[in-house]
Amino acid sequence: MDERVLTPVDPTSPTAHADRLWRSATKSVVAGVAGAALTNPLDVIRNKMFQTNQGMRETVQVLYEKEGWAFLHKGLGKNMIAVAIPVACTIFFTDGLVQYSSQRRRIQQQEQES
């Protein structure tokens, strides 16, 4: 997600910390869902390749002949749970730790200056 789409956080706001976390949560969820949706067709193809021991071209051909382009979103709901949630959590917690670390550094710098 492009950073410019989300409202920037006002550092002087009394809710700046919570605003940063909400912004991070939004980015994390969008990234997780996009990642799961974009990789889902490849997961379907890969799983079918394991089942049939066929190459990628043959597998896509068989899937298309049996299901049409609907195979591209087959199992998407399960993939959202298996991929989107862990990816979103990883991004969110990493971003939260980076924010926490930055805040701690700022506090330490302020204490050293005073």
DOFITI-659487 format. One line per field, with one value per residue: residue number from 1; residue in three letters; x, y, z of N, C-alpha, C in turn. Coordinates in steps of 0.1 Angstrom, whole numbers. Layout:
<atoms>
num <- NUM ...;
residu <- ALA ...;
n_c1 <- X ...;
n_c2 <- Y ...;
n_c3 <- Z ...;
ca_c1 <- X ...;
ca_c2 <- Y ...;
ca_c3 <- Z ...;
c_c1 <- X ...;
c_c2 <- Y ...;
c_c3 <- Z ...;
</atoms>
This chain:
<atoms>
num <- 1 2 3 4 5 6 7 8 9 10 11 12 13 14 15 16 17 18 19 20 21 22 23 24 25 26 27 28 29 30 31 32 33 34 35 36 37 38 39 40 41 42 43 44 45 46 47 48 49 50 51 52 53 54 55 56 57 58 59 60 61 62 63 64 65 66 67 68 69 70 71 72 73 74 75 76 77 78 79 80 81 82 83 84 85 86 87 88 89 90 91 92 93 94 95 96 97 98 99 100 101 102 103 104 105 106 107 108 109 110 111 112 113 114;
residu <- MET ASP GLU ARG VAL LEU THR PRO VAL ASP PRO THR SER PRO THR ALA HIS ALA ASP ARG LEU TRP ARG SER ALA THR LYS SER VAL VAL ALA GLY VAL ALA GLY ALA ALA LEU THR ASN PRO LEU ASP VAL ILE ARG ASN LYS MET PHE GLN THR ASN GLN GLY MET ARG GLU THR VAL GLN VAL LEU TYR GLU LYS GLU GLY TRP ALA PHE LEU HIS LYS GLY LEU GLY LYS ASN MET ILE ALA VAL ALA ILE PRO VAL ALA CYS THR ILE PHE PHE THR ASP GLY LEU VAL GLN TYR SER SER GLN ARG ARG ARG ILE GLN GLN GLN GLU GLN GLU SER;
n_c1 <- 9 6 22 11 -16 -28 -38 -15 3 -1 25 23 -2 -23 -30 -12 4 -14 -26 -6 -3 -29 -26 -5 -18 -37 -21 -9 -29 -40 -17 -14 -38 -36 -13 -21 -42 -30 -11 -26 -35 -11 -6 -27 -21 5 -2 -19 0 17 -1 -5 19 26 39 40 27 11 -5 -18 -33 -50 -64 -77 -93 -110 -122 -124 -116 -121 -106 -86 -94 -100 -102 -96 -106 -96 -69 -67 -68 -46 -25 -29 -35 -12 9 -1 0 27 39 26 34 61 64 53 72 94 85 82 109 121 108 117 145 143 133 155 175 165 166 194 202 191;
n_c2 <- -12 22 47 72 70 66 85 108 105 128 140 156 151 140 114 102 79 57 62 57 29 21 28 12 -13 -12 -11 -36 -55 -51 -57 -85 -96 -90 -103 -130 -133 -129 -149 -172 -186 -197 -214 -232 -244 -255 -274 -291 -300 -315 -336 -349 -352 -340 -316 -279 -266 -287 -292 -267 -267 -289 -281 -259 -270 -286 -268 -243 -208 -205 -220 -203 -190 -209 -224 -200 -188 -205 -201 -174 -176 -192 -178 -149 -140 -148 -133 -107 -104 -107 -85 -64 -67 -65 -39 -26 -32 -19 8 10 6 29 49 45 50 78 88 81 97 122 122 121 145 163;
n_c3 <- 0 -8 9 8 6 31 59 72 104 130 148 170 181 208 206 190 192 193 169 151 155 145 119 111 115 95 72 75 74 48 33 40 30 3 -4 1 -17 -42 -43 -42 -66 -75 -53 -56 -80 -74 -54 -68 -86 -69 -63 -87 -100 -123 -147 -146 -168 -178 -156 -152 -175 -172 -148 -158 -179 -164 -145 -155 -154 -128 -111 -102 -79 -62 -30 -17 6 27 23 30 57 63 52 50 77 93 79 81 109 114 100 114 141 138 129 151 171 160 161 189 197 185 199 225 220 215 239 256 244 250 278 281 271 289;
ca_c1 <- 0 13 21 4 -30 -32 -36 -2 1 4 33 19 -15 -22 -33 -2 9 -25 -28 5 -7 -40 -21 2 -27 -43 -11 -6 -41 -40 -6 -17 -49 -31 -4 -28 -50 -21 -3 -35 -35 1 -8 -36 -13 15 -9 -23 13 21 -10 -5 33 27 45 32 19 0 -14 -27 -42 -60 -73 -86 -103 -120 -129 -123 -107 -125 -95 -77 -98 -103 -96 -91 -110 -87 -57 -67 -65 -33 -14 -31 -34 2 16 -5 5 42 41 21 42 74 62 51 85 102 80 86 123 123 103 127 157 140 133 169 182 160 172 208 203 187;
ca_c2 <- 0 34 54 85 67 67 98 108 107 140 136 164 147 132 100 98 65 49 65 49 15 18 29 0 -24 -11 -16 -50 -63 -49 -65 -99 -100 -89 -114 -143 -134 -129 -162 -183 -194 -205 -225 -242 -251 -263 -285 -301 -306 -326 -347 -356 -354 -334 -303 -268 -264 -297 -290 -256 -271 -298 -273 -250 -278 -291 -258 -229 -199 -206 -226 -193 -186 -222 -224 -187 -186 -212 -194 -162 -179 -198 -169 -135 -137 -148 -123 -94 -103 -105 -71 -55 -68 -60 -24 -22 -33 -8 20 10 9 43 57 43 58 92 90 80 109 134 121 124 160 171;
ca_c3 <- 0 -9 22 6 7 45 66 80 118 135 159 182 186 220 202 180 194 189 154 144 155 136 105 109 114 82 62 77 69 33 27 42 21 -11 -6 0 -29 -53 -44 -41 -78 -75 -43 -62 -91 -67 -47 -79 -92 -60 -64 -100 -105 -137 -148 -144 -179 -179 -144 -154 -186 -166 -140 -167 -186 -154 -137 -161 -146 -113 -103 -97 -66 -54 -17 -13 20 36 21 37 71 63 47 53 91 98 72 87 122 113 96 124 153 135 129 165 177 154 167 203 198 181 210 235 217 216 254 261 239 257 291 280 268 301;
c_c1 <- 9 11 12 -11 -36 -29 -23 -6 7 12 30 5 -13 -25 -23 2 -2 -28 -18 2 -19 -35 -13 -7 -34 -34 -9 -17 -41 -29 -8 -27 -44 -22 -11 -36 -41 -14 -13 -35 -23 0 -16 -28 -3 9 -13 -11 18 12 -8 9 34 35 35 22 7 -10 -24 -37 -54 -70 -82 -97 -114 -129 -130 -114 -111 -115 -86 -81 -102 -95 -91 -94 -100 -73 -56 -63 -51 -22 -17 -29 -19 11 12 0 20 45 37 30 56 74 60 64 94 98 83 101 127 119 112 140 154 139 147 177 178 165 187 210 199 195;
c_c2 <- 12 42 67 82 69 81 98 110 120 138 144 160 139 117 95 84 55 50 57 34 12 19 17 -12 -24 -16 -31 -59 -62 -58 -80 -104 -100 -101 -128 -144 -135 -143 -174 -191 -203 -217 -236 -251 -260 -276 -296 -308 -318 -338 -355 -359 -349 -321 -291 -266 -274 -295 -278 -259 -280 -290 -265 -258 -283 -280 -244 -221 -198 -212 -215 -188 -198 -222 -211 -184 -192 -205 -181 -165 -184 -188 -154 -132 -137 -137 -109 -93 -101 -91 -62 -55 -63 -44 -19 -22 -22 6 21 13 23 52 57 51 73 96 90 92 121 133 124 139 168 168;
c_c3 <- 0 3 20 7 21 50 74 95 122 148 172 188 199 217 192 180 189 174 146 144 146 122 102 107 100 71 63 71 53 27 28 32 7 -13 -7 -13 -42 -54 -44 -54 -79 -65 -49 -72 -84 -61 -57 -85 -83 -61 -76 -106 -119 -136 -147 -156 -180 -167 -147 -165 -180 -157 -148 -174 -176 -148 -143 -152 -131 -105 -96 -83 -57 -41 -11 2 30 35 28 52 72 60 52 68 96 92 79 101 123 110 108 137 150 135 143 173 173 160 182 205 195 193 222 233 219 231 259 256 247 271 291 278 280 313;
</atoms>
